[in-house]
Amino acid sequence: MTSTIARRRAPVLPAPRGPVSEFVLAALRDGSLTLPPVDDDLDGYGEDVQLTLYCLYELHYRGFEGVDPDREWDPLLLAVRAELERAFLLALQADVTPSDDVAVALDALLVEPADAWGVSHHLRRDGELWQLREYVAHRSLYHLKEADPQAFVIPRLDGVAKATLVTIEHDEYGAGDPDRMHSRLFADMMRGLGLSDGYGHYVDAAPAETLAEVNFMSLCGLHRRLRGALVGQFATVELTSSPGSDRLVKAMRRMGCDDAVAAFYSEHVETDAVHEQLIRRGVLTPLLADEPELAADVVFGIRASTLLAGRLGSLLLERWAAGEPSLRHPLPAAPLP
């Protein structure tokens, strides 16, 4: 099978957003080995912390243009990353109610009140094309590498849980067809909406709320002790994706988008309805039977990812209600059809 996917260049480093990102990005650019101490009172949700974490995590994915690949394991950069991760986790732990009742946490994901709000609800009901384009630009920081953060947990599982998670990941990667990879479908959608499909293209425009969602996946994936939290995060995505994707397909059709543009979300309406059962019965049940001590971490992953999604959704809806862009840098106008 010959793939039509072209080899993509690594993204360029973004502009800094504070003292920590300024020094870290300079170190990545010029190879400096001296970094400043990190303050103890960092805002774990802030722009400086989240941008720096994103850039340090990206060293484990595609890297950056002009950055030495050896910086991935630079001990000083890893020390800075550890301090930023501590600030991020402390912020999340302060805002997430702890529990070890996984069933209750999962059931809460499936309850949707009649007056439910959210970005997909807004876009389906009365959203505008410029808002859809912004939403897709936000989500590109995850979906252009969809399934990669969760793949880090595969060697940290065993038995049925491992086999079932790999089955789900197999679908995410196109079930053997590179042109059906979900990241490829998302890139196709971006081009259809007049957006750049470059990996990491919109990192400079993405606010901390967008980066935090992606960073949480990477944080949990890169730490074996947080494997339960990553499974909880993955379960949250799979249990909530199908109805949200259905609303986005309807939004696109209302806005006049063709089936090719809507293909990414159409795919998720079907596949994630199946994945919901697989992850509940094939991943969580055997995992917690073998390692019941991970229950509290699973709930933390569910509730933290829900919290972060809510923070991003609130930002988008507040900005849009005011007629303002939700990105740090407004998108160029869509080209005429």
C-alpha positions as CSV (number, residue, x, y, z in Angstrom):
1,M,0.0,0.0,0.0
2,T,1.4,3.4,-1.0
3,S,0.4,6.3,1.3
4,T,-0.4,9.7,-0.1
5,I,0.8,11.3,3.2
6,A,3.8,13.6,2.6
7,R,6.6,13.8,5.1
8,R,5.9,16.8,7.4
9,R,8.5,19.2,8.7
10,A,8.9,19.8,12.4
11,P,7.1,22.9,13.7
12,V,9.0,26.1,14.5
13,L,9.4,27.2,18.1
14,P,6.7,29.7,19.3
15,A,7.3,33.0,20.9
16,P,7.7,33.0,24.7
17,R,5.0,34.1,27.1
18,G,6.9,34.8,30.3
19,P,10.3,34.4,32.0
20,V,10.3,30.6,32.1
21,S,9.4,30.1,28.5
22,E,11.8,32.8,27.4
23,F,14.8,31.0,29.0
24,V,13.7,27.5,28.0
25,L,13.0,28.5,24.4
26,A,16.3,30.3,24.2
27,A,18.0,27.2,25.6
28,L,16.4,25.1,22.9
29,R,17.4,27.5,20.2
30,D,21.1,28.0,21.1
31,G,21.9,25.0,23.2
32,S,22.5,26.9,26.4
33,L,22.9,24.7,29.5
34,T,22.2,27.4,32.1
35,L,18.6,27.9,33.2
36,P,17.1,30.1,35.9
37,P,15.5,28.6,39.0
38,V,11.7,28.2,38.8
39,D,9.6,30.2,41.3
40,D,7.5,28.3,43.8
41,D,4.4,30.4,43.2
42,L,4.0,29.6,39.5
43,D,0.4,29.6,38.1
44,G,0.0,26.0,37.1
45,Y,-2.7,27.0,34.5
46,G,-0.9,30.1,33.3
47,E,0.4,30.9,29.8
48,D,4.1,30.7,30.8
49,V,3.8,27.3,32.4
50,Q,1.6,25.8,29.8
51,L,3.5,27.0,26.8
52,T,6.8,25.8,28.3
53,L,5.4,22.4,29.2
54,Y,4.0,22.1,25.7
55,C,7.4,22.8,24.1
56,L,9.2,20.4,26.4
57,Y,6.7,17.7,25.8
58,E,6.9,18.2,22.1
59,L,10.6,17.1,22.3
60,H,9.1,13.6,22.8
61,Y,6.9,13.8,19.7
62,R,8.1,15.6,16.5
63,G,10.6,18.1,18.1
64,F,11.1,21.5,16.6
65,E,12.9,22.8,13.5
66,G,16.5,23.7,14.4
67,V,16.4,22.1,17.9
68,D,19.0,19.4,18.6
69,P,17.2,16.0,19.1
70,D,19.5,15.4,22.1
71,R,17.7,18.1,24.0
72,E,14.9,15.6,24.6
73,W,16.8,14.1,27.5
74,D,18.7,17.2,28.7
75,P,18.8,16.8,32.5
76,L,18.4,20.5,33.2
77,L,15.4,20.8,30.9
78,L,13.9,17.7,32.6
79,A,14.5,19.4,36.0
80,V,12.6,22.5,34.8
81,R,9.9,20.4,33.4
82,A,9.5,18.5,36.7
83,E,8.9,21.8,38.5
84,L,6.3,23.0,36.0
85,E,4.6,19.6,36.2
86,R,4.4,19.9,40.0
87,A,2.7,23.3,39.6
88,F,0.3,22.0,37.1
89,L,-0.6,18.9,39.1
90,L,-1.0,21.0,42.3
91,A,-3.5,23.2,40.5
92,L,-5.4,20.3,39.2
93,Q,-5.4,18.5,42.6
94,A,-6.8,21.6,44.2
95,D,-9.7,21.8,41.8
96,V,-10.6,18.1,41.4
97,T,-12.6,16.3,44.0
98,P,-10.8,13.0,44.9
99,S,-12.6,9.7,44.8
100,D,-12.0,6.0,44.0
101,D,-15.5,5.3,42.7
102,V,-14.8,4.8,39.0
103,A,-18.4,3.7,38.2
104,V,-19.8,7.0,39.6
105,A,-17.3,9.1,37.7
106,L,-18.0,7.2,34.4
107,D,-21.8,7.5,34.8
108,A,-21.5,11.2,35.3
109,L,-19.9,11.5,31.8
110,L,-23.0,9.9,30.3
111,V,-25.6,12.2,31.9
112,E,-26.5,15.2,29.8
113,P,-29.2,17.6,31.0
114,A,-31.8,19.0,28.7
115,D,-30.2,22.5,29.0
116,A,-26.7,21.2,28.4
117,W,-24.2,23.8,27.2
118,G,-20.9,23.5,25.5
119,V,-19.0,24.3,22.3
120,S,-20.5,21.5,20.2
121,H,-24.0,22.5,21.4
122,H,-23.4,26.1,20.4
123,L,-21.9,25.3,17.0
124,R,-24.8,23.0,16.2
125,R,-27.5,25.4,17.3
126,D,-26.3,28.8,16.0
127,G,-22.5,28.8,15.7
128,E,-20.9,30.6,12.8
129,L,-18.3,29.4,10.3
130,W,-15.5,31.6,11.8
131,Q,-16.2,30.0,15.2
132,L,-16.0,26.5,13.8
133,R,-12.7,27.3,12.1
134,E,-11.3,28.7,15.4
135,Y,-12.5,25.5,17.2
136,V,-10.7,23.3,14.7
137,A,-7.5,25.4,15.0
138,H,-7.6,24.9,18.8
139,R,-8.2,21.2,18.5
140,S,-5.5,20.7,15.9
141,L,-2.8,20.7,18.6
142,Y,-4.2,17.4,19.8
143,H,-5.9,15.8,16.8
144,L,-2.9,16.1,14.5
145,K,-1.2,13.7,16.8
146,E,-4.4,11.9,17.9
147,A,-3.7,8.7,19.9
148,D,0.1,9.4,20.3
149,P,-0.1,10.6,23.9
150,Q,-2.2,7.6,24.9
151,A,0.2,5.2,23.1
152,F,2.8,5.9,25.8
153,V,0.7,3.9,28.3
154,I,0.7,0.7,26.2
155,P,3.9,-0.8,27.7
156,R,2.6,0.1,31.1
157,L,-0.4,-2.1,30.9
158,D,-0.7,-5.9,30.7
159,G,-3.1,-8.7,29.6
160,V,-6.6,-7.9,28.5
161,A,-6.3,-4.2,29.3
162,K,-3.3,-3.8,27.1
163,A,-4.7,-5.8,24.2
164,T,-8.0,-3.9,24.2
165,L,-6.4,-0.5,24.4
166,V,-4.2,-1.5,21.4
167,T,-7.4,-2.5,19.5
168,I,-8.8,1.0,20.1
169,E,-5.5,2.6,19.1
170,H,-5.5,0.5,15.9
171,D,-8.7,2.2,14.9
172,E,-7.2,5.7,15.7
173,Y,-4.3,4.9,13.4
174,G,-6.6,4.0,10.5
175,A,-6.8,0.3,11.1
176,G,-3.8,-0.3,8.8
177,D,-4.7,2.4,6.2
178,P,-2.6,5.5,6.6
179,D,-5.0,7.6,4.7
180,R,-7.7,6.8,7.3
181,M,-5.6,7.7,10.3
182,H,-7.7,10.1,12.4
183,S,-4.9,12.7,12.3
184,R,-5.0,12.5,8.5
185,L,-8.8,13.0,8.4
186,F,-8.4,16.0,10.7
187,A,-5.7,17.5,8.4
188,D,-8.1,17.0,5.4
189,M,-10.8,18.8,7.3
190,M,-8.5,21.7,8.1
191,R,-7.6,22.2,4.5
192,G,-11.3,22.0,3.6
193,L,-11.9,24.9,6.1
194,G,-9.1,27.0,4.7
195,L,-6.8,26.3,7.6
196,S,-3.2,25.3,7.7
197,D,-2.8,21.6,8.4
198,G,0.8,22.0,9.5
199,Y,1.6,20.1,12.7
200,G,1.8,22.6,15.6
201,H,1.0,25.5,13.3
202,Y,-1.4,27.1,15.7
203,V,0.6,26.8,18.9
204,D,1.4,30.5,19.0
205,A,-2.3,31.3,18.7
206,A,-3.4,28.8,21.2
207,P,-4.2,30.1,24.7
208,A,-3.1,28.2,27.9
209,E,-6.5,26.5,28.2
210,T,-5.9,24.8,24.9
211,L,-2.4,23.8,25.7
212,A,-3.4,22.5,29.2
213,E,-5.7,19.8,27.7
214,V,-2.9,18.5,25.5
215,N,-0.3,18.8,28.2
216,F,-2.4,16.8,30.6
217,M,-2.3,13.8,28.2
218,S,1.4,14.1,27.7
219,L,2.1,14.5,31.5
220,C,0.1,11.3,32.3
221,G,1.6,9.4,29.3
222,L,5.2,10.2,30.2
223,H,4.9,9.2,33.9
224,R,4.3,5.5,34.6
225,R,2.9,6.4,38.0
226,L,0.1,8.3,36.3
227,R,-0.9,5.5,34.0
228,G,-4.3,5.2,35.7
229,A,-4.9,8.8,35.2
230,L,-4.2,8.5,31.4
231,V,-6.6,5.6,31.1
232,G,-9.2,7.8,32.9
233,Q,-8.5,10.6,30.4
234,F,-8.7,8.3,27.5
235,A,-12.0,6.9,28.8
236,T,-13.4,10.4,29.1
237,V,-12.6,11.1,25.5
238,E,-14.1,7.9,24.2
239,L,-17.3,8.1,26.3
240,T,-18.1,11.7,25.4
241,S,-16.8,11.8,21.8
242,S,-19.7,10.2,19.9
243,P,-22.5,12.6,20.8
244,G,-20.2,15.6,20.6
245,S,-19.0,14.5,17.1
246,D,-22.6,14.1,16.0
247,R,-23.4,17.7,17.0
248,L,-20.4,18.9,15.1
249,V,-21.4,17.0,12.0
250,K,-24.8,18.6,12.2
251,A,-23.2,22.0,12.7
252,M,-21.0,21.6,9.6
253,R,-24.0,20.5,7.5
254,R,-26.0,23.6,8.7
255,M,-23.0,25.7,7.6
256,G,-22.9,24.2,4.2
257,C,-19.7,22.1,4.6
258,D,-19.5,19.0,2.4
259,D,-19.2,15.4,3.5
260,A,-15.4,15.4,3.0
261,V,-14.9,18.2,5.5
262,A,-17.2,16.5,8.0
263,A,-15.5,13.1,7.5
264,F,-13.4,13.3,10.7
265,Y,-16.3,13.9,13.0
266,S,-18.5,11.4,11.1
267,E,-15.9,8.8,11.7
268,H,-15.9,9.5,15.4
269,V,-19.7,9.2,15.7
270,E,-19.5,5.5,14.7
271,T,-16.1,4.4,16.1
272,D,-16.3,6.0,19.5
273,A,-19.7,4.5,20.2
274,V,-17.9,1.1,19.9
275,H,-14.8,2.3,21.8
276,E,-17.0,3.4,24.7
277,Q,-17.9,-0.2,25.4
278,L,-14.4,-1.5,24.7
279,I,-12.7,0.9,27.1
280,R,-15.2,0.2,29.9
281,R,-15.3,-3.5,29.7
282,G,-12.0,-4.3,28.0
283,V,-9.6,-1.8,29.6
284,L,-11.0,-0.4,32.9
285,T,-12.6,-3.6,34.2
286,P,-9.5,-5.8,33.8
287,L,-7.1,-3.0,34.8
288,L,-8.8,-2.3,38.1
289,A,-9.2,-6.1,38.8
290,D,-5.5,-6.4,38.5
291,E,-4.5,-3.1,40.1
292,P,-7.4,-1.8,42.3
293,E,-5.1,0.8,43.8
294,L,-5.3,2.7,40.5
295,A,-9.0,3.5,41.0
296,A,-8.4,6.9,42.5
297,D,-5.9,7.8,39.7
298,V,-8.5,6.8,37.1
299,V,-11.1,9.1,38.7
300,F,-8.5,11.9,38.8
301,G,-7.9,11.4,35.1
302,I,-11.6,11.6,34.3
303,R,-12.3,14.6,36.4
304,A,-9.1,16.5,35.6
305,S,-9.7,16.1,31.8
306,T,-13.4,17.1,32.3
307,L,-12.3,20.2,34.2
308,L,-9.7,21.2,31.6
309,A,-12.3,20.7,28.7
310,G,-14.7,22.9,30.7
311,R,-12.1,25.6,31.1
312,L,-11.5,25.7,27.4
313,G,-15.2,25.6,26.5
314,S,-15.9,28.5,28.8
315,L,-13.2,30.6,27.3
316,L,-14.5,29.9,23.7
317,L,-18.1,30.6,24.6
318,E,-17.3,33.8,26.5
319,R,-15.2,35.2,23.8
320,W,-17.6,34.3,21.0
321,A,-20.6,35.8,23.0
322,A,-18.6,39.0,23.0
323,G,-18.0,38.8,19.3
324,E,-14.2,38.3,20.0
325,P,-11.8,35.7,18.7
326,S,-10.9,32.9,21.1
327,L,-7.4,32.6,19.7
328,R,-4.5,34.8,20.7
329,H,-4.0,35.7,17.1
330,P,-7.1,36.0,14.8
331,L,-7.3,33.6,11.9
332,P,-7.0,34.9,8.3
333,A,-10.4,34.9,6.6
334,A,-11.4,31.7,4.9
335,P,-10.8,31.7,1.2
336,L,-13.8,32.0,-1.0
337,P,-15.1,28.6,-2.4
